[in-house]
Amino acid sequence: MMEAKHCNNFISYVNLEEHEMQNLSSDRCNTLYQNSIKLLPGEAVVTKVENVLMYEPIGESKQDISGMLLITNFKLSFVTIEDNIDDIQHQQNHLYGYTDTCLSNIDTVYLITGDKKKKLVPGAAVPSKVKGIFIVCKNLRTWSFSFEFSKIGDGKNIVNALLHHAFPTKHHLLFAYEYTEPYFSSVDKEVQLFRSVNDWHNELDRLCSKAVNIKKGWRISMANLQFAFCPTLSEFIVVPASVTDSQLVKVAQHFQGRRPPVWSWSNEHGAALVKMSELCADITERTQENIMLENIRKNHPKKLQPVIIELSKDIGVKAVASSFSKFVTLCSPDSVRQFVIQENNFYSSLESTKWLKYVSYCLEKSVEASEHLNNGIPVILQEGAGRDVCCIISSLVQLLLDPHFRTITGFQTLIQKEWVAAGHPFCDRLGHLKSDGLEKSPLLLLYLDCVWQLCQQFPTEFEFTETYLTTLWDAAHVSIFETFIFNCERDRFRAAIDQNTRLVLRSVWDWREQFSDQDIQLFHNPLFNPAVSQTSTTTSTSSRATFLKPLFGIPWLELWSQCYFRWIPHLVINNGGRSQIEMYARLLQNEVVQMQLDVNNTGSASPSVDKLSTCLLQMNINSFYPFSNKKSGNTVSTPIINTSFIMSDSMIDAQSVLTVPD
C-alpha cells in the first residue's frame, strides 16, 4: 500500500493590492517539484505552472497563497513549500493531498474575467490569455486560481489539460486503468459483493433464520449467466420459484432494459420486496406482467396480493439533476458578495431547489413500503428501467426493517446488492465521462442524504457516522475503485478480462487503501451498541421492535452541513457543532473503559469529566471536523481514536451506558 501522502504546502501570502509577488528561483522551483510532488504508480504530470495564486474560498481578504499548479492524469494538485501544513486538522488520504482533487471530481470549470465568469465546455476554444479560473467539484469544494504572475500561455495550458483529462470520452481513459500499484485486498470478508452464487445463497440463508418459506417461494436463477438476456442485471438473480428460466427470458423481453421483476428482500412474515421495471413503450398488453405478479402473489404464505408502488410519477433522473444543479449554487458561492446575497434569502432559495422535497419523497415512499412489509404485505417497486430511484427506495426500506444493514459491513453489503449488482449506472449518473449532461444525476448522494437523516433521527441505531457517509460520497469520485465507475456488472466483468485494457478491480470498501486506522475509526459511531445489532440480526429479520419509522415531512428534515458546507470557512463553528458531541462521546467511552480497567486492577476508579472537557477544548475541533481547513496548534490525540477496545466484548456493557434511551 502507498504511504500516506504528506503535502508540504503553502509558501507565502501575497498582498494583491500592492501586486507584490515572491518570485521563485528556477533551482528553488525544481527543488519544490522534486520534493513535494507525490505521484502514484502510473501517474504522470501532464502540465505544470509556477507562480500561481490560490484564493481562499470566498475569502474576505486579498491575501492568497502562491505556489505551483499541476495537472496529472489523476489529479489537480497545488503545491507550496510552507512547512506547517501538519498543523492543519483534516482527513488524510493516502492517494491525494489536502490541496489536491481527483480529476473525476471536477464538475465545472469557469473562466474568470474581472467580476464575471464563463463556463468552459470541453472541446471549446480557450483564449490565449487566461487570467483566472474557478472550479466547482462534485463534492462541492471550490478552487480559485489566478495566473496573473505566471507566464503568458500557462493559464491556457492548464485549462486545456483540465478540459481534456477531467472529462474523458472513453472509459479506459480513467486513471483506474493506469494505476499500477499492486493490490492485496483487505476488504472485510463479511462484505458480500454478490458476484458469486454463494453470496446470494448466504443472503437467503441469513433471511431464512425465521422466514423458512423464503427458499420455498424464491430461487436463484442462472439464466443470465454471462449476461445472456439482460446486460444490466447480475448474472445471478432471485425470482419466483414457480417461474422457469425459459419463461423468465420470454418475460424479460416485455420489460424496459429486459429487466423482469427480481427479489430484493423478505421478512419473517414472508412478505417480499421486489423491484420491477415498467413495460416497454411499444407493448400494450400486460399479460406477461400479470403472470409475474401472480407468481409473486402465490409465493406469499397467505397468497396476499402485492402492493405496487410506482416511483416514476413524482421523481426522476432529470428532476433530481435539475434540483441538485440549483442546490449547488447555494453550497459553492464564488465570492463574499454572492454568499451574503444567498444568505439573506437562503431558505426561500433552498425551497426553490426542491432538494429537500426529494429527500422527503424518498423517505415517505420508504416508510410506505416498510409499513406494508411490516404488516405482512408484499411490495413491488416499479420505475422506468428500475435502476435509479428503485435503488434508493429498496435500500432505505431494508435499512428501516433490517438491523444488519445498519452496521458498516451490512451497509456496504446493501450497496453492493441494491446498487452495484442491480446495475445502477454509476458512470453515467456520477458523470465520469464527457456527455451531454442529460444522464448525470446524483442519485447516490440523494440516498446518502436520506441515510444521514435517519442517522439524525435515530443516533444510536447506526454503526456508521456522518463522516463515513461524507467520505463515501468523496470516494465515489476517486477514479481508482471499480465500485462506482461502471454502469453495470457486465461492463465491470469485461474490463477485468480485457487483455488490451485489463483492469484490477479495487473495491472502495478497502478503506485502508485510502486512510489510516485512526481516520477509519472516525467512521464508527461511539453511541452504537453492537450487542443490540448482533442480537437483532441473528434472531429476527424484521420485527415491530426493530422497525424504524422516521419523520419524513420537510419541517423535520435538516441540511447535511458537513457534506454540503464544509468548504465554506464562514460557516465553520470553532470548538462547536455535532463533531464536538461525537468527540466527547469518544472521550467518555475511553474513560469508561479506563475506569473498568482500574476497577479490575485496583478495585476502585473515579470519573474525570473535567479532564475530558479540558482535553476536548485543547483539541480545538471545529464543526466540520475531520474536513477542517483551519489551522490549529493541536492535533487529534490518541484517546479519541483508540482502536484497541472499540469492538471488544468488554465494551458492550460500557456502550449500553451511552445508548440507554431517555
Sequence and secondary structure as in RCSB ss.txt:
>XXXX:A:sequence
MMEAKHCNNFISYVNLEEHEMQNLSSDRCNTLYQNSIKLLPGEAVVTKVENVLMYEPIGESKQDISGMLLITNFK
LSFVTIEDNIDDIQHQQNHLYGYTDTCLSNIDTVYLITGDKKKKLVPGAAVPSKVKGIFIVCKNLRTWSFSFEFS
KIGDGKNIVNALLHHAFPTKHHLLFAYEYTEPYFSSVDKEVQLFRSVNDWHNELDRLCSKAVNIKKGWRISMANL
QFAFCPTLSEFIVVPASVTDSQLVKVAQHFQGRRPPVWSWSNEHGAALVKMSELCADITERTQENIMLENIRKNH
PKKLQPVIIELSKDIGVKAVASSFSKFVTLCSPDSVRQFVIQENNFYSSLESTKWLKYVSYCLEKSVEASEHLNN
GIPVILQEGAGRDVCCIISSLVQLLLDPHFRTITGFQTLIQKEWVAAGHPFCDRLGHLKSDGLEKSPLLLLYLDC
VWQLCQQFPTEFEFTETYLTTLWDAAHVSIFETFIFNCERDRFRAAIDQNTRLVLRSVWDWREQFSDQDIQLFHN
PLFNPAVSQTSTTTSTSSRATFLKPLFGIPWLELWSQCYFRWIPHLVINNGGRSQIEMYARLLQNEVVQMQLDVN
NTGSASPSVDKLSTCLLQMNINSFYPFSNKKSGNTVSTPIINTSFIMSDSMIDAQSVLTVPD
>XXXX:A:secstr
           EEEETTTT      HHHHHHHHHHH    TT  EEEEEEEEEEE TT SSSEEEEEEEEEESSE
EEEE   S GGGB     SSS TTEEEGGGEEEEEEEETTEEEEE TTS   S   EEEEEETTS EEEEE TTS
 TTHHHHHHHHHHHHSS SSGGGSGGGT          TTS  S SHHHHHHHHHHHTTT TTHHHHEEEE TTG
GGSS TTS SSEEEETTS HHHHHHHHTTBGGG   EEEEE TT  EEEEE  B TT    HHHHHHHHHHHHHS
TT    EEEE SSS  HHHHHHHHHHHHHHH  SSHHHHHHHHHTHHHHHHHHTHHHHHHHHHHHHHHHHHHHHT
T  EEEE TTSSSHHHHHHHHHHHHH GGGGSHHHHHHHHIIIIITTT  HHHHTT S   SSS   HHHHHHHH
HHHHHHHSTTS SB HHHHHHHHHHTT TT GGGT SSHHHHHHHHH SSS      TT GGGT  HHHHHTTB 
TT  HHHHHHHHHH SS TTT      SGGG    HHHHSTT GGG  TT SHHHHHHHHHHHHHHHHHHHHHHH
HHS     HHHHHHHHHHHT  TTTTS  SB S    GGGG  SSTTSTHHHHHHHHHH   
